[in-house]
């Protein structure tokens, strides 16, 4: 007995951030939001245990013998799948006034602030995020091990950019030459097929879940025009080959039809932004099964803060902001699967939820919710585990006081409408007195 106690104490000392076993939850009287079917099931009982949804309207025998079961009557509140943001940059943390200051932030300072960004995303209802450049495997592992609370994290590692491309943050007067494979926060600068093969493999080796390329010009980068296409066909194909060999996919940063078509024709399966999309390109994306992740809120929010962008970037931002909503309409009409993304940087992370309201100008509430649940899960290749509240799916869900299928903009104001965020069967954030969080550590070793 003493030996067992010593062993348990040793585990607690070695891994003091361990959380206790997840509670068994039974929520009764729920209105269950089903984004796949586009309907609400009324007076539902949802049973969570072991990090998954055990049953919907199951037999009480499943939980009645467990004295630790937590039963809560939701009294008609809405239960919605946890939200998925498919385009974030966790390393671009708050603390600086503008983009130029943000670029010069020490990487260690950024890393120490990233847990705060992760926690705030959970509080807004985002239980999964896909980082498109900058977040690295140690952060993902720390979240998985509950060192820090945060959403499920799918990472690209460093986005891959050519010299002078969207991932190259050197200004026109910077004559320092980048060596092959140089990393600069969000991106990694590479040129030529051999380096594309080598460093794509390096990102996979270091834990990337997918690969991202900078296939066209961007707003934040100083020396490339929006209309630029980047990388050669052979370079893109090399990166796609690495991803395919590893059982994953490539997505591209691109705005113009030319940049998008070049990437899709080489096997790229995702497009980030796509603000200048046309009908021909959208048709090609639909035929190839490619996903589009618009990120409207970042342009709208950057435009509100004078001085956040340097003048050259501000001009490019105005151009893509005006076209973004139209691109979503074009994509939807062509049958492209559209996902939810935000792409917010630095002090702008607070606006993450406001993407819902922007999308609602051209999409129905159901279409917007699908973009942040079932569509996003499909792109992540997690459609049998994420994006729905169904038996054997992850116990990732929100408790809301309003129906997002009637008005998706309720998600714009999480502090008012998101009562609780449950991820992996554990309450990570709660604004409701009837439901506390499950973040107590296993022991007090002080």
C-alpha positions as CSV (number, residue, x, y, z in Angstrom):
1,X,0.0,0.0,0.0
2,X,2.8,2.4,0.9
3,X,4.6,1.6,-2.3
4,X,1.4,2.4,-4.3
5,X,1.0,5.7,-2.5
6,X,4.7,6.6,-3.2
7,X,4.2,5.8,-6.8
8,X,1.1,8.0,-7.0
9,X,2.9,10.9,-5.3
10,X,5.8,10.4,-7.6
11,X,3.5,10.8,-10.6
12,X,2.0,14.0,-9.1
13,X,5.5,15.4,-8.5
14,X,6.7,14.5,-12.0
15,X,3.7,15.8,-13.8
16,X,2.1,18.3,-11.5
17,X,-0.2,19.7,-14.3
18,X,-2.2,16.5,-14.5
19,X,-5.9,17.0,-14.2
20,X,-8.2,14.6,-12.4
21,X,-10.3,12.1,-14.4
22,X,-13.0,13.8,-16.5
23,X,-16.4,13.8,-14.8
24,X,-19.4,12.0,-16.3
25,X,-21.9,14.6,-17.4
26,X,-25.6,14.1,-18.2
27,X,-27.3,17.2,-19.6
28,X,-31.1,16.9,-19.7
29,X,-33.6,19.3,-21.3
30,X,-31.3,20.3,-24.0
31,X,-32.0,21.8,-27.4
32,X,-29.4,20.0,-29.5
33,X,-28.1,22.0,-32.6
34,X,-27.3,19.6,-35.5
35,X,-25.4,21.6,-38.2
36,X,-25.2,18.5,-40.5
37,X,-29.0,18.2,-40.7
38,X,-29.6,21.8,-40.2
39,X,-32.1,21.3,-37.4
40,X,-32.6,21.4,-33.6
41,X,-33.6,18.4,-31.6
42,X,-35.7,19.4,-28.6
43,X,-35.7,18.0,-25.0
44,X,-32.6,15.9,-25.5
45,X,-30.4,14.1,-23.0
46,X,-26.7,14.3,-23.8
47,X,-24.3,11.9,-22.0
48,X,-20.6,12.7,-21.9
49,X,-17.9,10.4,-20.5
50,X,-14.2,9.6,-21.2
51,X,-13.8,12.6,-23.5
52,X,-16.5,11.5,-25.9
53,X,-20.3,11.7,-26.4
54,X,-21.5,8.4,-25.0
55,X,-25.1,8.7,-26.1
56,X,-27.9,11.0,-27.1
57,X,-31.2,10.1,-25.4
58,X,-29.5,7.0,-24.0
59,X,-30.6,4.5,-21.4
60,X,-30.3,5.9,-17.8
61,X,-28.7,2.5,-16.9
62,X,-25.5,3.9,-18.5
63,X,-25.0,6.4,-15.7
64,X,-27.2,5.7,-12.8
65,X,-24.7,3.4,-11.0
66,X,-22.0,6.1,-11.1
67,X,-22.4,8.2,-8.0
68,X,-20.0,10.8,-9.4
69,X,-22.3,11.6,-12.4
70,X,-23.0,15.3,-12.7
71,X,-26.6,15.8,-13.9
72,X,-27.7,19.2,-15.0
73,X,-31.0,20.3,-16.4
74,X,-30.3,22.8,-19.2
75,X,-33.9,24.0,-19.1
76,X,-34.1,24.4,-22.9
77,X,-30.6,25.9,-23.4
78,X,-28.9,25.1,-26.7
79,X,-26.1,22.6,-27.1
80,X,-23.9,23.3,-30.1
81,X,-20.8,21.6,-31.4
82,X,-17.6,23.3,-30.4
83,X,-16.4,25.9,-33.0
84,X,-13.4,25.4,-35.3
85,X,-11.3,28.3,-36.5
86,X,-9.4,27.1,-39.5
87,X,-6.9,30.0,-39.9
88,X,-5.2,31.4,-36.8
89,X,-1.6,32.5,-36.0
90,X,-1.0,31.9,-32.3
91,X,2.5,33.3,-32.4
92,X,1.2,36.7,-33.5
93,X,0.3,37.6,-29.9
94,X,-1.0,40.9,-28.4
95,X,1.3,43.4,-26.8
96,X,2.4,45.6,-29.7
97,X,0.7,48.6,-31.3
98,X,1.3,47.7,-35.0
99,X,2.4,45.1,-37.4
100,X,6.0,46.3,-37.7
101,X,6.5,46.1,-34.0
102,X,4.9,42.6,-34.0
103,X,7.4,41.4,-36.5
104,X,10.3,42.3,-34.3
105,X,8.9,40.5,-31.1
106,X,11.3,38.2,-29.5
107,X,10.2,34.5,-30.1
108,X,10.5,33.7,-26.4
109,X,8.2,36.6,-25.5
110,X,5.7,35.4,-28.1
111,X,5.8,31.8,-26.8
112,X,5.1,32.8,-23.2
113,X,2.1,34.8,-24.3
114,X,0.6,32.2,-26.6
115,X,-1.2,30.3,-23.7
116,X,-3.2,33.5,-23.0
117,X,-4.3,33.6,-26.6
118,X,-5.3,30.0,-26.5
119,X,-7.4,30.4,-23.3
120,X,-9.3,33.3,-24.7
121,X,-10.2,31.3,-27.8
122,X,-11.7,28.6,-25.6
123,X,-13.7,31.3,-23.8
124,X,-15.2,32.4,-27.1
125,X,-16.3,28.8,-27.8
126,X,-13.5,27.7,-30.2
127,X,-12.6,24.1,-29.1
128,X,-10.3,23.5,-32.2
129,X,-8.1,25.8,-34.2
130,X,-5.9,25.3,-37.2
131,X,-2.7,27.3,-37.1
132,X,-1.5,28.3,-40.5
133,X,2.1,29.3,-39.6
134,X,4.1,29.9,-36.4
135,X,2.7,27.7,-33.7
136,X,5.0,24.8,-33.1
137,X,4.7,21.2,-31.7
138,X,5.8,22.0,-28.1
139,X,2.7,24.3,-27.7
140,X,0.4,21.6,-29.2
141,X,1.9,19.0,-26.8
142,X,1.5,21.3,-23.8
143,X,-2.2,21.8,-24.6
144,X,-2.7,18.0,-25.1
145,X,-1.1,17.3,-21.8
146,X,-3.1,20.1,-20.0
147,X,-0.1,22.2,-19.1
148,X,-2.1,25.1,-20.5
149,X,-5.8,25.2,-21.4
150,X,-6.4,25.6,-25.1
151,X,-8.2,24.4,-28.1
152,X,-7.3,21.3,-30.0
153,X,-4.4,22.4,-32.2
154,X,-3.6,21.4,-35.8
155,X,-0.4,23.0,-37.0
156,X,1.4,23.8,-40.3
157,X,4.6,24.5,-38.4
158,X,6.3,27.2,-40.5
159,X,4.5,28.3,-43.7
160,X,6.8,27.8,-46.7
161,X,7.7,30.9,-48.8
162,X,10.0,31.7,-51.7
163,X,12.5,34.5,-51.3
164,X,10.6,37.8,-51.6
165,X,7.4,36.0,-51.0
166,X,4.7,36.4,-48.4
167,X,6.7,34.7,-45.7
168,X,9.8,36.9,-46.3
169,X,9.5,39.8,-43.9
170,X,12.7,41.6,-45.1
171,X,12.1,45.2,-46.3
172,X,13.3,46.6,-49.6
173,X,16.4,48.1,-47.9
174,X,17.4,45.0,-46.1
175,X,20.2,43.5,-48.2
176,X,20.9,40.6,-45.8
177,X,20.6,37.5,-47.9
178,X,18.5,34.6,-46.4
179,X,20.1,31.3,-46.4
180,X,18.1,28.2,-47.4
181,X,15.5,27.2,-44.8
182,X,15.7,30.5,-42.8
183,X,12.7,30.8,-40.4
184,X,11.1,34.1,-39.6
185,X,8.3,33.6,-37.2
186,X,5.3,32.5,-39.3
187,X,7.4,31.4,-42.3
188,X,10.4,29.6,-43.7
189,X,12.1,31.0,-46.7
190,X,13.1,28.3,-49.3
191,X,13.9,28.2,-53.0
192,X,14.3,25.4,-55.6
193,X,12.9,21.9,-55.7
194,X,15.6,20.3,-53.4
195,X,14.9,22.8,-50.6
196,X,11.2,22.4,-51.1
197,X,11.5,18.7,-50.6
198,X,13.9,19.0,-47.7
199,X,12.1,21.6,-45.7
200,X,8.7,20.3,-46.3
201,X,9.9,17.0,-44.9
202,X,11.5,19.0,-42.0
203,X,8.1,20.5,-41.1
204,X,6.5,17.1,-41.1
205,X,9.3,15.7,-39.0
206,X,8.8,18.5,-36.4
207,X,5.1,17.7,-36.0
208,X,3.2,19.6,-38.8
209,X,-0.3,18.2,-39.4
210,X,-0.4,19.7,-42.8
211,X,1.7,22.0,-45.0
212,X,1.1,25.6,-46.0
213,X,2.7,27.4,-48.9
214,X,2.7,31.1,-49.7
215,X,1.4,30.7,-53.3
216,X,0.8,34.4,-53.9
217,X,1.3,37.9,-52.7
218,X,0.0,39.1,-49.3
219,X,-1.1,42.1,-47.3
220,X,1.4,41.9,-44.5
221,X,4.6,41.2,-46.4
222,X,6.5,44.3,-47.6
223,X,7.9,43.5,-51.0
224,X,5.4,41.3,-52.9
225,X,2.3,42.5,-54.7
226,X,-1.1,40.9,-54.2
227,X,-1.2,39.9,-57.9
228,X,2.2,38.0,-57.7
229,X,2.2,34.3,-58.1
230,X,4.9,32.6,-56.1
231,X,6.8,29.3,-56.3
232,X,7.1,27.4,-59.6
233,X,4.9,24.5,-60.6
234,X,7.8,22.1,-59.9
235,X,8.4,23.6,-56.4
236,X,4.7,23.3,-55.5
237,X,4.5,19.8,-56.8
238,X,7.5,18.8,-54.7
239,X,5.8,20.1,-51.5
240,X,2.5,18.3,-52.5
241,X,4.4,15.1,-53.0
242,X,6.0,15.3,-49.5
243,X,2.6,16.0,-47.9
244,X,0.9,13.2,-49.9
245,X,3.6,10.7,-48.9
246,X,3.0,11.6,-45.2
247,X,-0.8,11.1,-45.6
248,X,-1.7,14.8,-45.4
249,X,-2.3,17.8,-47.6
250,X,-1.1,21.3,-48.7
251,X,-3.0,24.5,-48.4
252,X,-2.0,27.8,-50.1
253,X,-2.1,31.4,-49.2
254,X,-3.5,33.0,-52.3
255,X,-5.8,35.8,-53.4
256,X,-5.9,35.8,-57.2
257,X,-7.3,33.3,-59.7
258,X,-3.9,32.8,-61.2
259,X,-2.2,31.9,-57.9
260,X,-5.2,29.7,-56.9
261,X,-5.3,27.8,-60.2
262,X,-1.6,27.2,-60.3
263,X,-1.7,25.6,-56.8
264,X,-4.9,23.5,-57.4
265,X,-3.5,22.1,-60.6
266,X,-0.4,20.9,-58.7
267,X,-2.5,19.0,-56.2
268,X,-3.0,21.6,-53.4
269,X,-6.3,21.0,-51.6
270,X,-6.9,24.2,-49.6
271,X,-7.0,27.9,-50.3
272,X,-6.6,30.5,-47.6
273,X,-8.3,33.9,-48.2
274,X,-9.2,33.7,-51.9
275,X,-10.6,37.2,-51.9
276,X,-10.3,37.8,-55.7
277,X,-11.8,34.4,-56.6
278,X,-13.6,34.2,-60.0
279,X,-16.2,31.7,-61.3
280,X,-13.8,29.7,-63.4
281,X,-11.4,29.2,-60.4
282,X,-14.2,28.4,-58.1
283,X,-15.5,25.7,-60.5
284,X,-12.0,24.2,-60.7
285,X,-11.8,24.1,-56.8
286,X,-15.2,22.4,-56.6
287,X,-14.1,19.8,-59.2
288,X,-10.9,19.0,-57.3
289,X,-12.6,18.9,-53.9
290,X,-10.5,21.9,-52.6
291,X,-11.5,23.8,-49.5
292,X,-11.8,27.6,-49.2
293,X,-11.1,29.4,-45.9
294,X,-11.9,33.1,-46.2
295,X,-10.7,35.4,-43.4
296,X,-12.8,38.5,-43.7
297,X,-12.5,39.8,-40.1
298,X,-8.8,40.4,-40.3
299,X,-9.1,42.9,-43.1
300,X,-12.1,44.6,-41.5
301,X,-10.3,44.9,-38.2
302,X,-7.0,46.0,-39.5
303,X,-8.8,48.8,-41.4
304,X,-10.3,50.1,-38.1
305,X,-6.9,50.7,-36.4
306,X,-4.9,53.6,-37.9
307,X,-1.3,52.8,-38.0
308,X,-1.6,49.1,-37.4
309,X,-0.5,48.5,-41.0
310,X,2.3,50.4,-42.7
311,X,1.0,52.5,-45.7
312,X,1.9,49.9,-48.4
313,X,0.1,47.1,-46.6
314,X,-2.9,49.4,-45.8
315,X,-3.4,50.0,-49.5
316,X,-3.4,46.2,-50.2
317,X,-5.7,45.6,-47.3
318,X,-8.4,47.9,-48.8
319,X,-8.2,46.1,-52.1
320,X,-8.9,42.6,-50.7
321,X,-11.4,43.8,-48.1
322,X,-13.8,45.1,-50.8
323,X,-13.8,41.8,-52.7
324,X,-14.0,39.2,-49.9
325,X,-17.7,38.9,-49.5
326,X,-18.2,38.6,-53.2
327,X,-15.7,35.7,-53.3
328,X,-17.7,33.8,-50.7
329,X,-20.8,34.1,-52.9
330,X,-18.9,32.9,-56.0
331,X,-17.5,29.9,-54.1
332,X,-20.8,28.9,-52.6
333,X,-22.6,29.1,-56.0
334,X,-19.9,26.8,-57.5
335,X,-20.3,24.2,-54.8
336,X,-16.9,24.8,-53.0
337,X,-16.8,23.7,-49.4
338,X,-16.2,26.8,-47.3
339,X,-14.6,26.8,-43.9
340,X,-14.4,29.4,-41.1
341,X,-11.2,31.3,-40.5
342,X,-10.0,34.6,-39.0
343,X,-6.3,35.2,-39.5
344,X,-6.1,37.8,-36.7
345,X,-2.7,39.2,-35.7
346,X,-1.4,40.8,-32.5
347,X,-3.9,43.0,-30.6
348,X,-6.7,42.0,-33.1
349,X,-7.4,38.5,-31.7
350,X,-10.3,40.0,-29.7
351,X,-12.4,40.2,-32.9
352,X,-12.3,36.4,-33.6
353,X,-16.0,35.9,-33.1
354,X,-17.0,38.8,-35.3
355,X,-16.3,36.8,-38.4
356,X,-19.8,35.2,-38.0
357,X,-21.5,38.5,-38.5
358,X,-19.5,39.4,-41.6
359,X,-20.3,36.0,-43.1
360,X,-24.0,36.4,-42.4
361,X,-24.1,39.2,-45.0
362,X,-23.8,36.6,-47.8
363,X,-24.5,33.3,-46.1
364,X,-27.4,31.8,-44.1
365,X,-26.9,31.1,-40.4
366,X,-26.8,27.4,-41.2
367,X,-24.1,27.8,-43.9
368,X,-22.0,29.9,-41.5
369,X,-22.3,27.4,-38.7
370,X,-21.4,24.5,-41.0
371,X,-18.3,26.4,-42.0
372,X,-17.2,26.4,-38.4
373,X,-18.2,22.8,-37.6
374,X,-18.9,20.0,-40.2
375,X,-17.1,21.7,-43.1
376,X,-14.0,22.5,-41.0
377,X,-13.9,18.9,-39.6
378,X,-13.9,17.6,-43.1
379,X,-10.9,19.7,-44.1
380,X,-9.1,18.6,-41.0
381,X,-9.9,15.0,-41.9
382,X,-11.7,14.7,-38.6
383,X,-15.3,14.4,-39.8
384,X,-15.9,11.2,-37.9
385,X,-14.8,12.8,-34.6
386,X,-15.2,16.6,-34.7
387,X,-17.9,19.0,-35.8
388,X,-21.0,17.2,-34.5
389,X,-22.6,16.1,-31.2
390,X,-23.1,12.4,-31.8
391,X,-22.1,9.1,-30.2
392,X,-18.4,8.5,-30.3
393,X,-17.6,12.0,-31.4
394,X,-15.4,14.2,-29.2
395,X,-17.2,15.8,-26.3
396,X,-16.5,19.3,-27.7
397,X,-19.6,21.4,-27.3
398,X,-21.0,24.8,-26.2
399,X,-24.0,25.6,-24.0
400,X,-25.7,28.6,-25.5
401,X,-28.7,30.7,-24.4
402,X,-29.8,31.3,-28.0
403,X,-30.2,29.3,-31.3
404,X,-27.4,30.0,-33.8
405,X,-29.4,28.5,-36.6
406,X,-31.9,31.3,-36.2
407,X,-29.3,34.0,-35.8
408,X,-25.6,33.2,-36.2
409,X,-24.6,36.6,-34.9
410,X,-25.3,35.4,-31.4
411,X,-21.8,33.9,-31.6
412,X,-20.4,37.4,-32.2
413,X,-21.0,38.1,-28.6
414,X,-19.7,35.1,-26.6
415,X,-19.7,36.9,-23.3
416,X,-23.4,37.2,-23.6
417,X,-24.5,34.0,-25.3
418,X,-21.8,31.3,-24.7
419,X,-22.5,30.0,-21.2
420,X,-19.9,27.2,-21.2
421,X,-17.2,25.7,-23.4
422,X,-16.6,21.9,-23.0
423,X,-13.6,20.4,-24.7
424,X,-12.7,16.7,-24.5
425,X,-15.5,16.2,-21.9
426,X,-14.1,18.8,-19.5
427,X,-15.5,22.3,-18.8
428,X,-12.8,24.7,-19.7
429,X,-14.7,27.9,-19.5
430,X,-18.0,28.8,-17.9
431,X,-20.1,31.9,-17.3
432,X,-22.9,29.9,-15.7
433,X,-23.2,29.5,-11.9
434,X,-24.7,26.0,-12.3
435,X,-21.5,24.7,-14.1
436,X,-18.0,25.1,-12.8
437,X,-14.8,24.5,-14.6
438,X,-12.8,21.2,-14.4
439,X,-9.3,22.7,-14.1
440,X,-8.4,21.8,-10.6
441,X,-5.1,20.0,-10.4
442,X,-4.7,16.5,-8.9
443,X,-3.0,17.6,-5.8
444,X,-1.8,20.6,-3.9
445,X,1.9,20.0,-3.4
446,X,2.8,23.4,-2.0
